[in-house]
Amino acid sequence: MERFLEIPLDLAQKCVKCGLCKSVCPTYTVNQEERSFARGRLALAEMVIKGELPLDQEVARQWDECAMCRRCEWICPNNVQYKEILVYAKHMQKEKLGTGWVKSAGLKALELMQTKPGRSALKLAGRVMSLLPAKEIKTPFPTGAVKFMPKPTAKAFGLRGKVFKAQKEKGKLLFFTGCMIDAFYGKTGESVIKLMNKAGYTVIVPKDIRCCGAPHYYSGNIPAFEKLRDHNIKEMQKYDYDAIVVACPTCGGALQEDYGINKEVYDFAQIVFKEGLKFRGTGEKITFHVPCHSYSAMKVKDEVFYSVMNSVENAQVKKAQKDKSCCGFAGLFSITNPKISDQIQKEKIEDLASTGAQVVLSTCPGCVLNLKDGTIKHKTGQEVMHLADYLADRLTDEV
């Protein structure tokens, strides 16, 4: 039987099979199978490496059903590097079995949308679709997934290549916008800039950054990730800045862990928290979904988000019981595994609805997309916003 040596065996064997990861794995709650959480998936990887199990479509299916939320890493007492093991497991899978056409098309789309023709096409689509009254478009996918997708913004990539000066400059931040903000949530990018300028930071948006590559890396397409990473590093080196700011924790995690750059990477909320900006609400009740990668990848503490929310005058924070549970999006995971994703989403939406909050906030554009989709499908009537948009709309002139 074929043996695979890409993953060091001692890395896979670091798991002591305690099973603590089962308590936080979103896919295990749906499938209830040993191979449907980290311990089982690592055991499969170990057996494949040893040559005790063939790398076939069934093994590949178990790996593909992982959302890569990395909550298992967050709770693991033995510091097992689950992400690195699964990335190389999926790389082996890609080399031997290939990648499904839906996932391949999705990853390629992330690359093409950041090319000059892709950006032009997206801007045109945004202008055309701005004529439609609906904010989200019900979109069926060939896998059976159906999602209410945001329309491309008519000002797609409109922030690129610009410098936004602070009146009293404390420092310079390079804003790594990310694909979702570039294509769909341009207002969120503007909100981040408004907040950073108010905090005293000049914001630089590079002209030609591409996808951060995290979706490719998590899918085992290491060559595509390395190409995107190298391009982005070269582009960022053109600018003079003190640190990097993000409004997407998946981008932030990739920059921190996989780029090897000698710059601090901050979630925008960390800077808002540090600078103590002032906000005023209108009596609304708000709740928060903590994105998985904000704590599993970027290691941002929950108190940062809740302290910022609690600082909003005349707003009431209603903490959800399962505020750190996965929302079920995980990028292409929600498209390629619709039944699992929909069940995870349903549990999340029910938990958020139970808070009685009128507004659901998060700091991940992908989570915002999926939570909006969920509130529409389950008719909760809650408004879903990126925390940056919520704060920018309520920013006061006080210092």
C-alpha distance (Angstrom), angle and dihedral (degrees) to the residues before:
residue distance angle dihedral
M1 . . .
E2 3.82 . .
R3 3.80 117.0 .
F4 3.81 124.1 -149.8
L5 3.78 121.7 -149.3
E6 3.81 103.2 178.1
I7 3.82 92.0 99.3
P8 3.83 115.6 57.7
L9 3.79 105.4 -120.1
D10 3.81 92.7 -137.2
L11 3.82 89.1 59.2
A12 3.79 91.7 57.0
Q13 3.81 92.4 42.2
K14 3.81 92.4 55.6
C15 3.81 87.1 86.8
V16 3.83 107.1 95.5
K17 3.83 92.6 -163.2
C18 3.82 94.5 -118.6
G19 3.81 91.0 146.1
L20 3.80 96.5 -138.5
C21 3.81 88.4 130.9
K22 3.80 89.3 65.6
S23 3.81 90.0 70.7
V24 3.82 93.2 61.7
C25 3.81 104.0 30.5
P26 3.83 110.3 115.1
T27 3.80 94.8 -157.3
Y28 3.81 94.1 51.1
T29 3.80 90.5 60.1
V30 3.82 87.2 61.3
N31 3.82 104.0 37.4
Q32 3.82 100.8 29.3
E33 3.81 91.9 -155.9
E34 3.82 129.6 131.8
R35 3.79 91.3 -124.8
S36 3.82 91.1 51.5
F37 3.80 97.2 78.1
A38 3.79 136.5 49.1
R39 3.81 99.0 -83.7
G40 3.79 92.4 53.9
R41 3.79 94.7 42.7
L42 3.80 91.0 50.1
A43 3.81 90.3 49.0
L44 3.80 89.0 54.1
A45 3.81 90.1 50.3
E46 3.80 91.3 49.5
M47 3.81 92.6 50.5
V48 3.80 91.7 47.6
I49 3.81 90.9 50.1
K50 3.81 91.2 50.5
G51 3.79 91.7 47.9
E52 3.81 91.9 -117.0
L53 3.81 93.4 119.4
P54 3.81 130.0 35.4
L55 3.78 117.5 -120.1
D56 3.79 97.4 -119.5
Q57 3.79 137.0 151.6
E58 3.81 93.3 -84.7
V59 3.81 92.5 56.3
A60 3.80 89.1 44.8
R61 3.81 90.6 52.3
Q62 3.80 91.4 55.7
W63 3.79 91.5 51.6
D64 3.81 92.2 45.1
E65 3.80 90.6 53.7
C66 3.81 90.0 63.8
A67 3.82 111.5 104.3
M68 3.83 91.1 -153.9
C69 3.80 89.0 -133.9
R70 3.83 86.6 141.9
R71 3.78 93.7 -144.5
C72 3.81 85.4 137.3
E73 3.82 89.2 63.9
W74 3.79 90.0 48.7
I75 3.81 92.5 57.5
C76 3.83 100.5 31.1
P77 3.84 112.3 118.4
N78 3.81 91.7 -159.9
N79 3.81 98.2 52.2
V80 3.80 93.8 -121.7
Q81 3.82 109.5 -173.6
Y82 3.78 94.5 -131.7
K83 3.80 95.4 165.1
E84 3.79 94.2 55.8
I85 3.80 93.0 46.3
L86 3.81 94.1 49.1
V87 3.81 92.7 44.0
Y88 3.78 90.9 57.0
A89 3.79 91.7 40.4
K90 3.79 88.9 55.4
H91 3.80 89.5 45.0
M92 3.82 89.1 56.6
Q93 3.79 88.0 47.1
K94 3.81 91.8 51.4
E95 3.80 92.7 48.6
K96 3.80 94.1 49.8
L97 3.81 105.1 29.7
G98 3.79 103.9 18.9
T99 3.80 126.5 -133.0
G100 3.80 125.1 -72.1
W101 3.78 113.2 -100.5
V102 3.81 94.5 -119.1
K103 3.79 93.1 55.1
S104 3.81 91.4 41.4
A105 3.80 90.5 52.1
G106 3.80 91.9 47.9
L107 3.79 93.7 50.5
K108 3.79 92.1 45.5
A109 3.81 89.8 50.2
L110 3.81 89.9 57.0
E111 3.79 88.6 55.1
L112 3.81 96.5 43.8
M113 3.81 95.7 46.9
Q114 3.80 89.1 63.0
T115 3.81 94.0 54.2
K116 3.80 120.5 93.3
P117 3.84 94.1 -103.4
G118 3.80 90.5 44.1
R119 3.78 93.2 52.5
S120 3.80 91.5 48.1
A121 3.81 91.5 50.1
L122 3.79 92.0 48.5
K123 3.81 92.4 50.2
L124 3.80 90.1 50.9
A125 3.80 91.3 48.5
G126 3.78 89.4 49.9
R127 3.79 92.9 52.8
V128 3.81 92.4 47.8
M129 3.81 95.2 45.1
S130 3.81 92.1 47.0
L131 3.81 85.2 75.6
L132 3.81 90.1 65.4
P133 3.83 114.3 92.2
A134 3.82 97.2 -141.2
K135 3.80 118.0 88.6
E136 3.81 92.3 -150.8
I137 3.80 127.7 36.8
K138 3.81 120.6 -141.6
T139 3.79 102.5 -123.6
P140 3.83 126.2 -172.1
F141 3.81 119.7 -154.9
P142 3.82 128.3 -156.2
T143 3.82 90.8 -112.8
G144 3.80 91.2 64.3
A145 3.79 93.7 -100.4
V146 3.80 116.5 136.4
K147 3.79 118.6 -167.6
F148 3.78 136.8 172.8
M149 3.80 98.1 -124.7
P150 3.80 126.2 -164.2
K151 3.78 117.1 -113.3
P152 3.81 116.8 -111.2
T153 3.78 109.4 -98.0
A154 3.80 116.3 -108.5
K155 3.82 86.4 -132.5
A156 3.81 95.4 53.2
F157 3.81 111.9 167.9
G158 3.80 88.2 2.8
L159 3.81 93.9 139.5
R160 3.79 95.1 54.4
G161 3.78 120.2 120.0
K162 3.81 94.9 9.9
V163 3.79 134.6 121.8
F164 3.80 119.1 -146.6
K165 3.80 109.3 -159.3
A166 3.79 123.5 -146.1
Q167 3.81 116.4 -137.9
K168 3.80 93.6 -130.3
E169 3.77 103.8 24.4
K170 3.81 118.7 -147.2
G171 3.77 94.2 169.5
K172 3.79 146.8 -37.1
L173 3.79 124.9 -91.0
L174 3.79 126.1 -165.2
F175 3.80 107.2 -142.5
F176 3.81 112.0 -145.0
T177 3.78 96.0 -161.3
G178 3.81 101.4 -172.4
C179 3.80 130.6 -147.8
M180 3.81 98.4 -77.1
I181 3.79 94.5 53.6
D182 3.80 92.4 42.3
A183 3.80 93.9 50.9
F184 3.81 108.3 26.5
Y185 3.79 114.1 6.5
G186 3.79 105.5 46.3
K187 3.81 91.0 147.1
T188 3.80 89.0 60.8
G189 3.79 89.3 56.5
E190 3.80 89.9 50.8
S191 3.81 89.5 49.4
V192 3.80 92.5 53.1
I193 3.80 90.2 51.0
K194 3.81 91.7 48.2
L195 3.81 91.1 52.1
M196 3.80 94.6 45.5
N197 3.81 92.2 47.9
K198 3.81 89.8 50.3
A199 3.80 88.6 51.1
G200 3.81 89.0 54.4
Y201 3.79 102.0 -100.7
T202 3.78 127.2 128.6
V203 3.80 109.3 -136.2
I204 3.80 123.4 -142.8
V205 3.81 118.8 -165.2
P206 3.82 110.9 -164.2
K207 3.78 115.8 -128.2
D208 3.78 100.3 -135.6
I209 3.80 112.7 25.3
R210 3.80 113.8 140.0
C211 3.80 133.6 -157.7
C212 3.81 109.8 -43.2
G213 3.81 88.1 -122.2
A214 3.80 96.7 -127.1
P215 3.84 93.2 124.1
H216 3.80 89.1 53.4
Y217 3.80 93.7 45.8
Y218 3.80 93.3 47.9
S219 3.81 88.2 50.0
G220 3.81 92.6 53.8
N221 3.80 95.2 -109.0
I222 3.79 93.5 132.2
P223 3.84 97.6 163.8
A224 3.83 91.4 55.1
F225 3.81 90.7 47.8
E226 3.80 92.6 49.7
K227 3.80 91.2 50.3
L228 3.81 91.9 51.8
R229 3.80 92.8 43.4
D230 3.80 93.5 50.6
H231 3.81 91.6 48.2
N232 3.80 92.4 49.6
I233 3.79 94.2 47.2
K234 3.80 90.2 51.4
E235 3.82 90.6 49.2
M236 3.81 94.1 47.8
Q237 3.80 91.1 50.1
K238 3.81 88.5 67.1
Y239 3.80 91.4 70.8
D240 3.79 136.1 69.7
Y241 3.80 110.4 -132.0
D242 3.79 141.4 141.7
A243 3.80 102.3 -138.7
I244 3.80 143.3 -11.4
V245 3.80 124.2 -105.7
V246 3.81 125.4 -162.2
A247 3.79 138.0 -176.8
C248 3.82 93.1 -162.2
P249 3.83 118.0 66.9
T250 3.81 92.9 -157.0
C251 3.81 89.6 59.5
G252 3.79 89.4 43.0
G253 3.79 92.6 50.9
A254 3.80 92.1 50.5
L255 3.80 91.7 49.3
Q256 3.80 91.9 48.5
E257 3.79 99.5 42.7
D258 3.78 108.9 25.7
Y259 3.81 109.1 28.2
G260 3.79 100.4 64.5
I261 3.81 92.5 -143.4
N262 3.78 122.9 155.5
K263 3.81 96.6 -131.0
E264 3.79 132.7 97.3
V265 3.81 115.2 -110.4
Y266 3.81 117.2 -149.0
D267 3.75 134.2 -171.1
F268 3.81 104.0 -129.5
A269 3.82 88.8 -120.4
Q270 3.80 90.2 62.8
I271 3.80 89.7 60.5
V272 3.81 92.6 45.1
F273 3.81 88.0 50.6
K274 3.80 92.6 48.6
E275 3.81 95.9 47.0
G276 3.81 96.6 44.9
L277 3.80 99.4 -134.8
K278 3.81 117.9 -169.6
F279 3.81 124.9 -119.1
R280 3.79 135.7 178.3
G281 3.81 125.0 -156.2
T282 3.79 131.7 -166.4
G283 3.79 100.9 -120.4
E284 3.81 95.9 -76.3
K285 3.80 126.2 150.2
I286 3.79 113.2 -126.4
T287 3.79 134.9 -170.4
F288 3.79 132.9 -173.4
H289 3.79 137.7 -134.7
V290 3.81 109.8 -154.7
P291 3.83 107.5 -142.8
C292 3.79 112.3 -127.2
H293 3.80 95.0 -128.2
S294 3.80 92.7 50.9
Y295 3.81 89.1 72.1
S296 3.82 103.8 18.6
A297 3.83 95.6 47.7
M298 3.82 109.8 14.9
K299 3.82 94.1 32.1
V300 3.82 93.0 -139.5
K301 3.80 111.7 166.2
D302 3.81 118.5 -120.9
E303 3.79 90.8 -127.2
V304 3.81 89.2 69.9
F305 3.80 92.4 64.2
Y306 3.79 96.4 38.5
S307 3.80 93.7 45.9
V308 3.80 89.9 52.9
M309 3.81 91.5 48.0
N310 3.80 92.3 46.7
S311 3.80 89.1 52.8
V312 3.82 90.6 65.3
E313 3.78 105.5 104.5
N314 3.81 115.0 -131.3
A315 3.81 95.6 13.8
Q316 3.80 126.0 110.0
V317 3.81 119.8 -141.6
K318 3.81 114.9 -144.3
K319 3.79 109.3 -170.6
A320 3.80 115.9 -146.0
Q321 3.79 118.0 -129.7
K322 3.82 91.8 -128.2
D323 3.80 97.9 32.6
K324 3.83 92.5 144.4
S325 3.79 97.5 46.8
C326 3.81 117.6 114.6
C327 3.82 116.3 -93.2
G328 3.81 92.0 -145.7
F329 3.80 98.4 -115.9
A330 3.81 106.0 106.6
G331 3.80 91.2 158.2
L332 3.79 113.0 -95.4
F333 3.82 90.2 8.6
S334 3.81 89.9 80.2
I335 3.81 89.9 53.8
T336 3.81 98.8 43.6
N337 3.83 95.6 39.5
P338 3.81 103.0 34.9
K339 3.81 98.7 157.4
I340 3.79 93.8 51.9
S341 3.79 92.8 41.0
D342 3.80 93.5 49.0
Q343 3.80 92.3 52.5
I344 3.81 92.4 49.3
Q345 3.80 89.2 47.3
K346 3.82 92.2 49.8
E347 3.81 92.3 54.4
K348 3.80 90.7 47.9
I349 3.81 94.0 49.1
E350 3.81 91.9 48.3
D351 3.80 90.2 52.3
L352 3.80 93.1 49.0
A353 3.81 91.8 46.4
S354 3.81 90.8 52.7
T355 3.82 90.0 64.5
G356 3.80 91.9 68.0
A357 3.80 89.7 -133.8
Q358 3.79 118.5 151.3
V359 3.81 93.8 -152.3
V360 3.81 128.2 46.9
L361 3.80 114.7 -158.9
S362 3.79 133.2 -167.2
T363 3.79 138.7 160.9
C364 3.81 99.3 -134.8
P365 3.83 119.9 82.8
G366 3.80 90.6 -150.8
C367 3.79 91.3 53.0
V368 3.81 89.7 47.6
L369 3.81 89.1 53.9
N370 3.80 93.1 49.3
L371 3.80 95.4 43.2
K372 3.81 90.9 50.5
D373 3.79 88.4 49.6
G374 3.81 89.5 50.4
T375 3.80 96.6 47.7
I376 3.82 89.4 51.2
K377 3.81 94.0 48.3
H378 3.80 94.4 44.8
K379 3.82 94.4 38.1
T380 3.81 96.9 -132.2
G381 3.80 93.4 149.9
Q382 3.80 91.7 -137.4
E383 3.78 120.7 142.6
V384 3.81 114.8 -127.8
M385 3.80 120.1 -152.0
H386 3.76 140.0 166.9
L387 3.79 107.7 -109.8
A388 3.81 89.7 -122.7
D389 3.82 91.4 59.3
Y390 3.79 92.7 46.2
L391 3.80 92.6 50.6
A392 3.81 96.2 42.4
D393 3.81 90.3 53.5
R394 3.82 90.2 53.1
L395 3.78 100.4 40.0
T396 3.81 113.2 132.3
D397 3.79 130.4 -154.3
E398 3.79 91.0 -116.0
V399 3.80 119.2 113.3
